[in-house]
Amino acid sequence: MSGFSPAWLTLREPYDQAARSNVVLAALQEAFAARPEIAVTDLGCGTGATLRALALLLPPRQHWRLVDNDDALLAAARDVAPAGAETIKLDLAQQLETALDDAGDLVTMSALLDLISAPWLDRLVAGLVRLDRPLYAALSYDGRVVMAPESRHDVTVIAAVNRHQLTDKGFGPALGPGAAEAAAEAFRRAGFAVVEDRSDWRFATGDREIQMAMIDGWAQAASEMGVAPSTLAEWRGARRDYVSAGRSTMRVGHIDFFARPASMLRR
């Protein structure tokens, strides 16, 4: 999605791959285990990380449609995508239904649900009900952050970050930390079977670069929500000092789920 740089997506990808729930991945793999081929549409593809995460788990013959609205991200995805993969530029806020028109056998997304609005979620559910297709949705931020050692203002800053997550990210007021729970429940109400599990990022003391990036990003978001500059300067300085000293660890909460329509359960 527009607004996320290839450099940031490259930095986070190994942590995303380590965090993806094996429980949810096993359910996805089992659902397609008997098939020789599969067509996948990945919404908000970024640089193609979801393709790389799933390729070895899905049937050997695969066709991927990688959908995003950012030229730089699509170019990065195209550079590393396997032969036959398509990159498609669409504004998912306005053109979701177009993206789903030729969705194939499976729709996927990673780190997208927490950006979307309740009306957009309704459109997604309605589209997949109409198509009778499953959804794999990974790495949705759920608002849980644990940092050690603790520092003054941690609670204030993360509360502001979570309020920022509810602001418009291009789809209308975002569901933010409640997105995965809301989406899973919406699919259950629509008759889908849902397997869900936590997929938290875990940053150890040596993971300095991504921790510094998280601190800076959180400080910017909290600033936009009105947290005082003096508070943020004190908080950011303390947290960066912990990282530089090799003392800081972080756990950032995410949720994965796989939603299957009833027709897949009867096969």
N, C-alpha and C positions, 0 to 999 in steps of 0.2 A: 504494500500500500504506500501511496505517496506520503513523504514525510519521514521515512525510515531510510537511512543511508545504507548502501552496500557494506560499508565498513562496520557499522553497528551490527548488521545482520550476520556478517562473517564472525565478528567477535562473539556473539551470543550462540552461534550454531552448535558448538560442541557441548555447551551447557544444556541447550534444548534437547540434543540427542540423548544425553545422559539422563535427563529428567523425564522423558516420555514414559508413560506408564506401560510396563510390560504386560500387565493384566489387560489393558485396553488393546494393546497391539496384538496379544494372543487372540482376543475375540475377533478382531479384524481379520487376522490371518486365517482363522478357522472358518470364517464366513465365506471365504473365496478359495479355500484349499482345493476343492474339487474341480476348479475351472482351469482351463489351459490358457486363457487370456482374459484381460481386463482393460477397460477404458476408464480413466480417472480424470475428473476435473478438480483442479486445486485452485480455490478462491483466495485471492490475496497472496499469490505465490512467493512474493519477494524474490530471493535469488535461487529458489528451487529447493529449499531445505527439506520440505515435506517429501518431495520425490526421493531425495537421497535417503531419508529415514525409512521409507516404506518399500523401496524398490526390491529389496531382497526378501521381503515378506509376502509379496503378492505373486500371482501367477507369472510364469516366465515371459509370456508375450504381453507387453503393456503398451498402451497408448495414453499419453498424458496431454492434457490441455492445461497450460499454466496461464492463469488469468490475473492481471494486475493492471493498474492505471499509471504506473511509473515507468518511463522509458529506460531509465538507468537500471532499475531492478530487472526489468524484462531482458535487457541486454546481458546482464550478468547471468540470469537464469539460462538464457539461450546459449551462452558460451560453454556451459557445463552440462546441459541437458543431453540425454541420449538421442540418437537418431530417431526421427519420427515424432518427437515431442513438439507440440505447437505452443507458441507464446502468443497470447491474445490480449490486446489492450482494451479494457473496458472500465468504466467508472461503476464500480459495484454498488455504490449508493443509488445510482439511477438505473443501472442496467443489469441488476441481478437476474431478472427473468431471462434476459438474453444469454447471460452466462450459463444458465441452467438448461437452455433449449436443447443442447446436445451434450447433456451431462455424462452420458455413458453409464457405467455400472456403479460408480462410487463418487461421492463428492467429499473433498477434504478441505481443511483449513487449519492453520496454526497461528496462534497469537493474533486472532482476528475478533473472536466473539466479544471480548471485553471492550472493543471499540464501537460496537454496533448498538442501534437503538431498539426499543421494543417493537415499533412498527416494522423495522427491517427484519427482525427475528420472525415476526408473523409471516412476512413474505417468504422467508427461507423455509419455514416449516410448511407453508401452503405449497410451495414449489416442489418440495421433496415428497409430500403426500401425493400431489398430482402425478409426479414421475414414478412414485413407488421406488425410491432410491434411498440408500443408507448414507449416513454422514459420519465421518471421523473428524472430530474437532479437538485439537490439542492445544495445550499451553495457554489456557485462558487464566489470566491473573485473577486471584480471588481475594486480595486485600490482606493476606497474612504475611507479615514480615517479622522475622526474628533476627536481631543483630547482637553479636557479642564481641567484646564487652559492651554492655549498655552504656549509653551516654545521655547527658541531659538533652532534652528536646526530641528524643527519638519518637515518642508518642505524638507530639505536636506535629512533627514533620510528616510522619506516615499518615496521620489522620488527614492532613491537608492534601497529600498525594492521592489518597482514596477519594476525596471530594473532587479533585481534578479529574480523576478517571471517569467521573459522571458527566463531564462537560462534552460538548459536541466535538466529535473527532471526524466529522464529515458525513455522518449518517443520521444526525439528530442527536438529542441528549443520550449519552452512552449508558448502557447497562452496567459498565464498569465491573467492580468486584463481584456483583451478583449475576453476571452474564451466564456463566456455565450452569449454575443452578437453575436459572430461569429457562435456559435452552433445554436442558435435560428434562425438566418438568413439562415443557411445551411439547416435546417429542413423545413423552409418555402419554400425555393427554390425546395425542394424535394416533395412538395405538402402536407406537414403536417400542421395541425392547431396547433398553439403554444399559450399557455397562460403563461405569465411571470410576475414576480413581484419581488420587492426587499425583501431580507431576511437578513437584517443587524443584526450583533451582536450589542448588547447594554450592556455595562458594567457600572454599577453604582459605586458610591464611595466605597461601601462595597465589591465589587468584586475584592479583592486585589490579590488573587493568580493568577487568569488568566491574570490580567493586568500585573503583574510582569513577567509572562511567555511571554506575547506578547512583552514587552519591551526588554527582553533578546533576544528573537528570532529575532526581528527587528534589534537590534544592531549587532547580528552576521551576518545577511544577508547584512546589510549596510557595515560592515567591509569587507566582501567578494567582494563587489563592489568598494572598494577602498576609502571609506570615512575615513578621518584621525582619528587615535586613539584618539587624544585629543578632537576632535569634538564629537566623540561617547561617550567618558568618561563624558564630560560635559552634553551631552543630556541625557544619561542613568541615571546619578546621579540626575538630575533635575526631570526627569519623575518618578523615583522610590521614590523620596522624596514626590512628590505630592500624589502618591499612599499610602505611609506610613502614611501621614497626613490625609488620608480620604478625599482628595480634588479632586481626579482624576476621570474623566469619559471618556469613549471612545465609538465611534461608528465606526464599521468596515463594509464596504459595501460588500454585497453578493447579488446574484441573483438566484432565482429558476425559472424553467420552466417545463411545461408538453407539450410534442409534440405528437400529435395523427395523425396517417395516415388517409387518406380520407375514407378508408373502415370503420373505427370506427364511423365516422360521419353519415354514411348512414344507420347504424343499427337502 
